[in-house]
Amino acid sequence: MPDAVLVLNAGSSSLKVSLFELAGGDALRLALHGEVERIGSAPHFHARDMAGHVLADQDWDAALGFEPLMAGVLDWIEAHLGDDTLVAVGHRVVHGGPEHDRPERVTPALLDILATLTPLAPLHQPYNLAPIRAIAAARPALPQIACFDTAFHHGMSATATRLALPRAISAAGVRRYGFHGLSYEYIADQLRQVAPRCAAGRVIVAHLGNGASLCAMHDGRSVDTTMGFTALDGLMMGTRCGSIDPGVVLYLLQQRGMTAAEIEDLLYRRSGLLGVSGLSGDMRSLLASDGPEAAEAIDLFTFRAIREIGALTASLGGLDGLVFTAGIGAHAAPIRARICAGLGWLGVSLDPAANVAGAAVISTAASRVAVRVMETDEEAMIARHTLRLTRPN
């Protein structure tokens, strides 16, 4: 196969792996995808090509540390490439802080800066940085690019990013950042290609998945978004609560005697769809359930989405387009239908048949707002940035 770019998306116990072939010019083609699962307990690596053929199915010793685990993945990738070259590795890094507004080539100094941002994203940042450090140790000459989920939102106004807190706290970096930026950047780019007139207008993109947020864009640039200081804010999610009265946190601390760690676990891992339904944080399971608790969770999820779309429409001063993406947004027709039914006051008119079919455009010709369904591809966005920043001028 041709030379390639590796893209890594690391979580607390898993590592998603995507390998992109250089297909001439700026073209990239996904060659394989895989995942290292159960990191820290019983690591397992599997990979398939785009035809679904199994390329790797490997277990590692549970005691294997992250650095040798990452070195093992690199060894496998390079063996798979044969005589061709792995030219660079791109990484999703959740938090770039207030200064890093675009992808950057990794240096020891940048790694040190990103590590200081860990308090802003404690459940993401350490795991994002771990594979970068491991690759730097195993292949110090291999270029690495950090792509920040916060970068796309750096164009938001000072007013949109400010929290109503004392200035000294704001100066310490406590502000609204926004996340899912790589997904929104990809959708903005695709929308320019398939619907340039819509892309130039006022658009809300609904990234609805286990993690969920909305982004208000004007001319493809972020104006406002539902996630704020952390990825806990905004919409109700699979296991995250979304926006919550800060007084609830004080109540849990002062009246229920919960520790900060217990509250963190509650808000990030035991709330959202899972917490309300008591059944599952997976929308597919809830849609398949006849239980009233599942219905209540779905009702709350759609209510919160409708309310926040209304708020972001106010930030934009109107709405020309609505795009559904990510796992729920791109694949759950009943959720799209419920949300659109609550937006009739904005002039949204849904074509039920097109919606069920998952068509690219699911609004009627009479709809004042164009409603689209688009697949997102954060890994492809990372691969593009990685190639651009490592290719000679």
N, C-alpha and C positions, 0 to 999 in steps of 0.2 A: 504494500500500500504506500501512498505518498507520505511525505513528512507530515507531522501532526502536532496539534495543540491539545493538551490535556486540561480538562476543567474539573475542579473539585469543589464540592459543596458539602461542608462538614457540619454535622450535628453532634449532640452530646454522646451518642452511642452508634452513630452511623456515618458513613462517608460515601456520598454519591459521586460516581466516576463517569465522565463522558469524554470520549476521544473523537476529535474532529480532524478529518483529513484536509490538507491544503489542496484545493481543487483548481488552482490557477487564479492569478490576480488576487482579488480580495475574497474569493469564494471559499467557503468552508462547507464541508459535508460531514454530518454525523456518521461515524463509522461503528461505534459501539457504545453501549452504556452498561453500567454495572453498579454495584454497591458493596461496601464492606459493612456488614451488620454485626450487632452484638459486640461492639468494641468494648473491652473491659471485662467481658465475661467469657464468651465462646466465639471469637471472631470468625466470620465466614465471608468469603469473597465470591461473588458470582458476576458474570458478564455475558452479554449476548450481543450478536451483531444485529443489524437492522432487519434481517430476515428472520430473526428469532432463534438462530442457532446458538447453542450454548458454547461459549468460548472458554469460560473459566467456572469452576465449581470447587472451591478450595476452602478447607478449614485450617485454622491456625491454633496453636497452643493458647489456652486461655491466659496464661501468664505473660504472653508476649507484650512488650511495651509498645507505645505508639510509634516510636521512631523505627524500630525494626519492622513493624507492620507496614508503615508507609514505604519503607525501602523495598519490602516484598512486592507491593503493588507496582512500584516503579520498575523493578526487575521484570515483572510479568509484562508490563506495557512495552518495555524496550525489547523483550524477546518477541512479543507479538509483532512489533514493527519490523523486525529483521534488520535489513540493511538501511532502512529509512530512519529518520531522525525525529526524536521528540524535541521540538524547537523551544517550547515554553510551557509553563503551567499557569493557568488563571484560577483565581480563588474568589468565591463570594465571601465578603467580609461585611457583617451586618452593620457595623458602626464605623463611620469615618470621622465622627465628631464635627465640630464647627468649622474646621479648616480644610478638610479634604473633600473637594467638590468634584473630583473626577478620578478615574482609575489611575493607579500609580505603580511604577516598578518597585518591587520590594527591595529595601536596603535594611541593614541592621538598625539604622536610625529610625526608619519608618516603623519597623516592628516594635521598637521600644515605645514610640508614640502611641501606636495602636493598643499596646498592652495597657497604657494608662487609661484607656477608654473603657476598660472592663467593667468598672462600676456602673457605666451607663447601659451596658448590655451583658449582665453577668451570666445569663443563660445561653448566650450565643458567642460572644467575643473570644473566650478562651478556646473554644472548640474550632472556631474559624482560624485562629492563629496556630494551633497545634500542628496541622499538616504543613504549613509554611515553614515552621521551624524544622520539622522533620526532613523536609526536602532540602532545605538549606544545609543540613548536616550530611545528608546522603549524597546530594548532587550540588555542591556549592556553586558550580559554574552554570547551572540550569536557570535561565531567567524565570522569574515569577512575577505575576501581576496581581495586585489586590484591587478588586472591584467592589465598591461600597454601595450597600443598599440605601444609604442615606443621601448619596450624591445627587440623585435626580431632583431632590426637593430643595436644593440649595438656592434655587431661584425664587423661592417664596419670599414675600416681603417680611420686613422686621416685625410688622404687626402680626402677621400670620404665624410667626415662629415664637413670639413672646408669650410667656406665662405671667400671670398677675402676681408675681412674687417680688420680694425686695431685690433691688438692683444688684446687690452683692451676690445673691444666690444665682441670679441670671448670668452674671459675669463669670461664674464658675462653670458655666456650660449647661445649666438646667433650663432647657428651652424645648420647643417642639422641633423634632427633626424629621419625622416621617420615615417610613420603611417601604419594603417591596419595590424599591426604586428601579431595580434591574428589570423587573417585570413591566413596570410602567414605561420604562424607556423602550423596551422591545415593542410594546403595543403602540406607542406613539410613532415609532419608526414604521411599523407595518401599516398603520392607519394612513400615514402620508402616502404610501404606495397604492393602497386600494381605494381610499376615499379622501383625496387631498383637500377637497372643499370642507368636508366635515372636520378633518384634522386641524385645519386652520381656525376653526371656530371654538366654541365652548363645549368641552367634552368631559364627562365623568366616566372613569374606568373603574369597574367593580371587580377587584381581585378577590374573589370569594373562594376560599379553600379552608383547610384546617386553621390556617392563619388568614384573616380577612381584613381588608381595608378598602377604602375608596380614595381616588385621586381626582381632583378637579384640575383640568388642563385647559389652557388657552393657547392656541397655536403650538400645541405639542409640549408646552412647558408647565411645570407644576405650579399651581396657584394656591392650593390648599389640599389637605389630606386628613384622614381620620386618625391615623396613628400619630402619636406625639413624641414625648420624651422617651418612651419605650414602645415596644411592639405589643404592649398590653392594652393600649388605649384604643378607643373608637368602637368599631363594630363588635358584636358578640361573635365568638369564634368557636372552634371545636371544643377546646378545653379552657380557653381564656375568657374572662368576663367582659372585656371591653371597657368602655367608659363606666366609671363608678363614682358615686359621691365619696370624696376623700374622708368624710365623716364615718363611713362604714369601716375604713381601715382603722381609724381611731377607736371606734367601738370595739372592734375585734381585739385590739391591743389592750384597751383599758378595762372593758367589761367582760370579755370572754377569756382574757389572759393568754391569748395566742402569742407566740413568738414571731419575730420577723420571718424566720424560715418557714414556719407553719403558714403564715399569711401568703408568702410567696408561692408555696406549693398549692394553696387553695386557689389563688387568683390565676395562676398560670396553668395548672394541671388538673384541677377538679371542678372548674366552673364551666361557663359557656354551654354549648349543647349538651355536653356530658352532665354538667351539674344540674341543669334544669330538667332534663329528661330522666336522669338517673339510670339511663340505659346505655348510651353511646355518644361519643363525640363525632361519629361518622354520619354525615347527612344521608348517605345511602341507606344505612340501617334505620334511621328515623323515618324516612319516607316509606320504607317497607313495613313499618310497624303500625298496628292498629291501636296502640296504647294512647290514652289521653295525654300522658306525660310527654310522649314524642310529639304529639300535635301542639302542645303548649310550647315546646322548645322551638319548633318550626315557626310558629306564630310570632314568637319573640324575635327570632333571627330576622324574619322578613320585616317586622315592624321597625326594628332598629335600622335596617338597611334603608327602608323608605324614608325614615326620619332624617338620616344622615345625608341621603341624596338631596333632600329638600334643603338642608343646611348648605351643602356645597353648591347647589344651584344659586343660592343667595350670594355666595362668595364670587361666583362667576358672573352674576348679573343676568342669568338666563341659561338656557341649555339647548344645544344643537344636536348633541349625540350622547348616547349611553352605550358603553361597551362592557359586556360580561366576559370574564376570563377566569382562569384557574379551575381547580377541580370541580367545585360546585357551580361557579359561574358559567363554565363552558359545557357542563354535562348534565346539570339538573334542571330540566325544562320546567318542572312544577315550581321550583323556587323563582326562576325568571318570570314565570307567569304571575305569581303572587306579588312580586315586587313591582312589575309593570302595572298590575291592576291598581296598585296604590299610587300610581303616578299619572293617572288620567288628567289631573288638574294641571299638569305640565304640558299636556298635549301628547302624551305617549299613547299610541294605539298599537296593540300587539296583534300580529297575525298568528293565531293559535296553531295552524297547521305548520307554518314555517318554524315556529318555536319548538314544537314536538320533533320536527325533523332535524333540528339543530342547524338550520340554514345560517348562512353568513349574515343575512339581514332578516330580522324577525319582526320588524315593524311593518305596518301597512303603508300603502302609498299616501294615505291621508294623514299619517302621523306627523306632528310638528317636530318630533324628536326622532332622529334615526337611531334605531336600536340594533346593535350588532353583537355577534358571538365570535370571539377570536381565541385561539389557543395562544398561550404565552410560552416563552422559551428563554428563561433566565440564563441557562447554560450557553445557548447560542450567542446571547448578548455578551457574556463573559468572554467567549472564544473570540468574538470580533474585536473587543478591546485588547485582548491579549496579543492577537496577531498585529494589530495596529501599533502597539507600543514596543513590540520586539522586532518588527521588520525594519531593516535599514532604510533610511530616507532616500 
